[in-house]
């Protein structure tokens, strides 16, 4: 907000649809989280590429970095779930890490 006030602008943020589904597996919940983070990343990227002001572009980079990391984190978790398959020990390890 301070940045936008400094440059005399108002942000128009697109709304992301509210999740209404329930999840019966960890895999489904993580897939949905991954897709949501990817959608937000694409929105930030679109804002960045459409912006002409170099200062605003520089400011947007921090949000792109945060989203890139979030997409990577969820992607890694999904890969680990896939590799672990039906192994309950693998699921327990992932659960312990998420709880930490």
N, C-alpha and C positions, 0 to 999 in steps of 0.2 A: 504494500500500500504506500509506504514512504517513497519507494522508487517511482511509482506511478505518479504520485503527487509532485515529485521533483521534476519530472519530465512533462507534466501537464497532460497526462493521459488517463484514460479509464479502461480497465481491462474488460474485455468481453470473453467470458469463459463459457465454452460449450458445456451443456449438461450431459452427464453420462447417465444412462437409464439405471434406475434403482434396481437392485437385485431382489427378486421376489421368490426365487426358487430355494428349496431346501436341499441340503447335500447329505447323501447317505454314505459317501466314501471320502476319504482324504484326497484321493486322486481327483475326484470331481471338484472338490473345493479348490484345490491347487490349480487345476486347469482353468477354472473360472477366474481366479485371482490373476493368473498369468495373462489371460486374454484381456482383463481389465487394465492391468498395468501396461500392456502393449498398446492398448487403445489410447491411454493417456500419453504414452511416449510419442505416438504418432501425431496426436494433437499438438504437443509441444514442438515437435519437429516441424509441423506445418506452420505454426506461428513463427518459428525461427527462420525458416526458408522464405516466408512471405514478408519478413520485416526488412526494411531498408536502413533504419537507423542503427549504426554500428554499436552504440552504447546499449541500446535495447537488446540487440543480438547477444552482446557480451553477457548481459544480465540473464538472458534466457538459458545460456549454456549451463548454469548451475542446475536448473530444473531438468534439462536433458540428461545431465550426468546422473542425477538422482533416479530418474526413470530408467535409464540404461541399466543401472545397478539392480533396481527392483525387478526388471524383466529377467535379467541374468540369474538373480536369486531364485525366482520361481521356476525358471527353466531348469536350473540345476536340481531343484527339489523334484520336479517331475521326472527328470532323467534318473535320479537315484531311486525313485519309486518304481520306475520301469525295470531298472537293473535288479532291484531287490525282489521283484515279482511277488510270489506268495510267501516269501521267507519272513516269518514273524519277527525274527531277530533284527532284520534290516528295518522293518517298520518301527520296532521299538527304539532303535537307535535314532531314526529320523524324528520320532516323537519326542525323545529326550532332548534333542538339539532344538526343536521348535519350542519346547517348554522352557529352555534356559534363557 
